[in-house]
C-alpha cells in the first residue's frame, strides 16, 4: 500500500601563549599503541578553567517564562508533544473511519509515513495489523487502537535505556557529537544540571572550538550550574581540549566529564576523522574512555537523521542518543525509525525549552503522547 503514497518535499595582534609542554614531551609521558605516531597527540595548550561564578544568562539560553513548568508523568509528555500528535492524527482516523477495513489501514499507513516513522517500520506495523484483522482478532476500532499502541511501544521499548553513570569509571567520560544546530551545547548544560542534582561532581570540556559563541555558551552553563569548564578558546585543537580536561578531571577526582565537540556535517570526511582523533587522545589517559558517545539528533530532521547516525556511528561508535526538539516537529516518528534500524539506546528526549524538559526517554509516555489509550482520550 506504500506505492500510492507520495511524500511532500520539505520547506526549505594575538598575545603570545605561555610556555607549554611539547608534543614529544606529552607522548613520552604517556603509553602509545604499538606503531602509533607521536604526532597523533595534540599539542597541549595552557587550559582555561572557568570556575563557577554568579550565574549570568546568555540571551540564547534564556528560559522563557511564558512556558509553564513541565508536568510530571504522561500528561507532561502529552502537553509537550501536541504538535507531533496533531500531525499524526491517528486518533481522528478511528473517529472518521470506525470500520475495520483496508481503508482504515491505508490511512494509518499514510499517517505513519507522513510522520517519518519510515517505510520498514511502517510496513511491519501495517502488515501485523492487517494479518490480525483478517483473523478477526479485533472486535472493534478500540481493539485495533490498542493493538497499534502495543506495536508502537514494542518497537521503541527495547531502546528506552537511561544513561547509567558507572562509578568504577572515574571520571565517567561522555563525548557528545552531532551535526550543526542540533542543540549539543544546550543539551550538555541540561545534562550537567541533571547529573549535579543526582549528586555527581562533574566538569565540562568546551571542545566546540569552531563556533564563535560555543565556548562562551558552555562557560555560561557552567557558571549557572556551578560546574568548572576547561576551555582554550576559539580555533584551539578540540583533541587538546579533551586531553587537558580529562587530565584535570582525573587529578581532581570528578565523577563525570562531559566533552562538547564542534557540529559537523556527516558528509565531511575530514571533520568526521577529527572525532576519531579525539577518541584516540582520550584513550591515552584512560583506555576505556570515552565511556559514552552520546549523539544529539534534531527530531525535526526526519529521515535525514538516519543518514547522520549511520555516519557518526561508523566514525566513533555511538552508544546513546538524545533526540531534541520533539515538541516543535511533525516528524517525531523518526524515533521509531531510529529504533528499528539501529537499536541504539535512546537516553533522553528533548520535549521543551526548559531544563526539566530534557526527559529520560520513556517508550510508553512517548506513545501515549502521540496516541491516546482510548478513543476520545
C-alpha positions in Angstrom: 0.0 0.0 0.0 3.0 2.2 0.1 3.2 2.8 -3.7 0.3 5.2 -3.8 1.8 7.5 -1.1 3.8 10.5 -2.3 5.9 12.4 0.3 5.9 16.1 0.1 9.3 17.9 -0.3 10.4 19.6 2.9 10.4 23.5 3.0 13.1 24.5 2.5 47.5 41.2 17.5 47.3 38.0 19.4 49.0 37.7 22.8 51.8 35.2 23.0 50.8 31.9 24.7 52.7 30.9 27.9 55.3 28.1 27.5 53.7 24.7 27.3 54.9 21.1 27.1 55.8 19.9 23.6 54.0 17.1 21.7 57.1 15.0 22.2 57.1 15.5 26.0 53.5 14.5 26.2 54.0 11.5 24.0 56.9 10.4 26.1 54.9 10.6 29.3 52.0 8.5 28.1 51.9 5.0 26.6 51.1 4.6 23.0 49.6 1.8 21.0 52.2 -0.2 19.0 53.1 1.7 15.8 51.2 4.8 16.7 52.9 8.1 15.7 53.6 10.6 18.5 52.2 13.3 16.1 48.8 12.0 16.7 48.8 13.6 20.1 47.7 17.3 20.0 50.0 20.0 21.2 48.9 20.8 24.8 47.8 24.3 25.3 47.5 26.0 28.7 43.8 25.4 29.5 41.5 28.0 30.9 39.5 26.6 33.8 36.3 28.6 34.2 35.4 28.3 37.8 31.8 28.7 38.9 30.8 32.4 39.4 27.4 34.0 39.9 25.2 32.9 37.0 24.8 35.1 34.0 22.2 34.2 31.5 23.2 34.5 27.8 20.3 35.7 25.6 20.3 32.5 23.5 19.9 30.4 26.7 17.1 32.3 28.3 14.4 30.0 29.7 11.1 31.6 28.6 8.8 32.5 31.4 5.8 32.0 29.2 6.3 28.2 29.2 4.7 26.5 32.2 6.8 24.1 34.1 6.6 20.6 32.7 4.1 18.4 34.4 5.2 15.0 35.7 4.2 11.7 34.1 2.3 11.1 30.9 0.4 14.4 30.9 3.7 16.3 30.7 4.7 14.4 27.6 1.2 14.9 26.1 1.2 18.6 26.6 4.7 19.0 25.1 4.1 16.8 22.0 0.8 18.2 20.9 2.1 19.2 17.5 3.5 15.8 16.7 0.3 14.2 17.9 -1.8 16.5 15.8 0.3 15.8 12.7 -0.1 12.1 13.2 -3.8 12.5 13.6 -4.2 8.8 14.4 -6.9 9.2 17.0 -9.0 11.1 14.4 -8.7 8.3 11.9 -10.7 6.0 14.1 -13.4 8.6 14.5 -13.7 9.3 10.8 -13.4 5.7 9.7 -14.5 3.4 12.5 -15.0 0.4 10.2 -12.3 -2.2 10.4 -11.3 -2.4 6.7 -8.4 -1.7 4.4 -9.3 1.9 4.1 -8.6 2.5 7.8 -5.3 0.6 7.5 -4.3 2.7 4.4 -5.0 5.9 6.4 -2.9 4.7 9.3 -0.1 3.8 6.9 -0.2 7.3 5.4 -0.2 9.0 8.8 2.8 6.9 10.0 4.8 7.6 6.8 4.0 11.4 6.9 5.4 11.5 10.5 8.6 9.9 9.3 8.2 6.6 11.0 9.9 5.2 7.9 8.9 2.6 5.3 10.4 -0.5 7.0 8.8 0.2 10.4 5.5 1.3 8.9 5.3 -1.8 6.7 6.0 -4.1 9.6 3.3 -2.4 11.7 0.6 -2.4 9.0 1.3 -6.0 7.9 0.9 -7.1 11.5 -2.4 -5.3 11.9 -3.7 -6.5 8.5 -3.0 -10.1 9.4 -4.7 -9.9 12.8 -7.6 -8.0 11.3 -8.2 -10.8 8.7 -8.1 -13.3 11.5 -10.9 -11.3 13.1 -8.8 -10.7 16.2 -10.2 -7.2 16.6 -13.8 -6.8 17.7 -14.0 -3.1 17.1 -11.9 0.1 16.5 -10.9 0.3 20.1 -9.3 -3.1 19.9 -7.3 -2.1 16.8 -6.2 1.1 18.5 -4.9 -1.0 21.4 -3.0 -3.2 19.1 -1.5 -0.3 17.2 -0.3 1.3 20.5 1.2 -2.1 21.6 3.1 -2.4 18.3 4.5 1.2 18.6 5.5 0.6 22.2 7.1 -2.7 21.4 9.2 -1.0 18.6 10.8 1.5 20.9 10.7 -0.1 24.4 14.0 -2.0 23.8 15.9 1.2 23.2 14.4 3.1 26.2 17.5 2.7 28.3 18.6 5.6 30.7 22.2 6.5 30.9 23.8 5.0 34.0 27.0 6.5 35.3 29.5 3.7 36.1 31.0 4.7 39.5 34.0 2.5 38.8 35.0 4.7 35.8 36.2 7.9 37.4 35.7 10.2 35.7 33.0 8.7 33.5 33.6 10.4 30.2 30.7 11.4 28.0 31.6 12.6 24.5 28.8 14.4 22.7 28.6 14.5 18.9 26.2 15.6 16.2 25.7 17.8 13.2 25.4 21.6 13.3 22.5 23.2 15.1 21.1 20.1 16.9 21.5 21.6 20.3 24.6 19.8 21.7 25.8 22.6 23.9 22.4 23.3 25.4 21.9 19.6 25.9 25.2 19.4 27.8 24.1 22.3 30.0 20.8 20.5 30.8 22.7 17.2 31.4 25.1 19.0 33.8 22.1 20.2 35.9 20.6 16.7 35.9 23.9 15.0 36.9 24.6 17.5 39.6 21.1 17.1 41.1 21.8 13.4 41.1 24.8 14.0 43.4 27.6 13.6 40.8 30.6 16.0 40.7 31.4 16.9 37.1 33.5 19.0 34.7 32.7 20.3 31.2 35.1 20.5 28.3 34.5 23.2 25.7 35.5 21.2 22.7 33.3 23.1 20.2 36.2 25.5 19.3 34.9 26.2 15.8 31.7 28.2 16.6 32.4 31.6 17.9 29.8 31.6 20.8 30.1 27.9 21.7 32.9 28.3 24.3 31.2 31.3 26.0 27.8 29.5 25.9 29.2 26.4 27.7 31.0 28.6 30.2 27.8 30.3 31.0 26.1 26.9 31.5 29.0 26.0 33.8 28.5 29.2 35.9 24.8 28.6 36.0 25.2 25.0 37.3 28.3 25.7 39.5 30.4 23.4 37.3 34.0 24.1 36.2 34.7 24.3 32.4 38.0 23.6 30.7 38.5 25.8 27.6 41.2 27.0 25.3 39.3 29.5 23.2 38.1 29.5 19.6 40.1 27.6 17.0 42.0 25.6 19.6 42.6 21.9 18.8 39.5 20.1 20.1 41.5 17.0 20.9 43.9 19.1 23.0 40.9 20.5 25.0 39.6 17.0 25.6 43.1 15.8 26.6 43.6 18.6 29.1 40.0 18.2 30.5 40.4 14.5 31.2 43.8 15.0 32.9 42.3 17.8 35.1 39.1 15.8 35.9 41.1 12.7 36.8 43.6 14.6 39.0 40.8 16.5 40.8 38.6 13.4 41.3 35.5 14.4 39.4 32.8 11.7 38.8 31.8 12.8 35.3 33.4 14.7 32.4 31.2 15.9 29.5 33.1 16.9 26.4 31.5 19.1 23.8 32.5 18.9 20.1 32.0 21.1 17.1 29.0 20.4 15.0 29.9 18.9 11.6 28.2 17.6 8.6 28.2 13.9 8.5 29.3 14.0 4.8 32.6 15.8 5.6 35.1 13.0 6.0 37.9 15.2 7.3 35.8 16.6 10.1 34.4 13.2 11.0 38.0 11.9 11.2 38.7 14.6 13.9 36.2 12.8 16.1 38.3 9.7 15.8 41.3 11.6 16.9 39.5 13.0 20.0 38.6 9.5 20.9 42.1 8.2 20.5 43.6 11.0 22.5 41.2 10.4 25.4 42.3 6.7 25.3 45.9 7.8 26.0 44.8 8.7 29.5 42.1 6.1 30.0 42.0 3.3 27.5 38.3 2.8 28.3 37.3 6.4 27.5 35.0 7.7 26.3 32.6 5.6 28.2 29.5 7.0 26.4 29.4 8.5 22.9 26.2 10.5 23.1 24.8 11.7 19.8 22.4 14.6 19.8 19.8 14.4 17.0 17.3 17.1 16.0 13.9 15.4 15.8 12.8 17.9 13.1 15.2 16.5 10.5 13.1 13.4 9.9 14.6 10.6 7.8 17.9 12.5 7.4 18.6 11.6 11.0 19.2 8.0 9.8 22.0 9.1 7.5 23.5 11.2 10.2 23.5 8.4 12.7 24.9 5.9 10.2 28.0 8.1 9.5 28.7 9.1 13.1 28.3 5.5 14.3 30.8 4.4 11.8 33.3 7.1 12.8 33.1 7.0 16.6 30.8 4.2 17.7 27.7 5.9 19.1 26.4 4.3 22.3 23.5 6.5 23.1 21.1 9.1 21.6 19.4 12.3 22.7 16.5 13.3 20.4 15.8 17.0 20.7 13.1 19.4 19.6 10.3 16.8 19.6 7.9 19.4 20.9 8.2 21.5 17.7 8.0 19.0 14.9 5.6 16.9 12.9 8.3 14.4 12.2 8.7 12.9 15.6 8.0 9.5 14.2 11.7 9.2 13.3 12.2 7.9 16.8 10.6 4.6 15.6 12.8 4.5 12.5 16.0 5.1 14.6 15.0 2.3 17.0 14.2 -0.2 14.3 17.3 0.3 12.1 20.0 0.8 14.8 18.7 -0.4 18.2 21.0 2.2 19.9 19.7 3.2 23.3 17.7 6.5 23.3 18.8 8.0 26.6 16.9 11.3 26.6 14.2 13.2 24.7 14.0 17.0 24.5 10.4 18.0 24.7 10.7 21.7 25.6 13.0 24.6 26.2 13.2 24.4 30.0 16.0 22.4 31.8 13.4 20.0 33.1 12.2 19.3 29.6 15.2 17.1 28.9 13.5 13.9 29.9 14.7 10.3 30.4 13.2 8.6 27.3 10.1 6.6 28.2 8.5 4.5 25.5 5.0 4.3 26.9 4.8 8.0 27.7 6.0 8.9 24.2 3.4 6.7 22.5 0.7 7.9 24.9 1.5 11.5 23.9 1.0 10.5 20.2 -1.9 8.2 20.5 -4.4 8.0 23.5 -5.2 4.8 25.2 -8.8 5.1 24.4 -10.9 6.8 21.7 -11.7 10.3 22.7 -8.8 10.2 25.3 
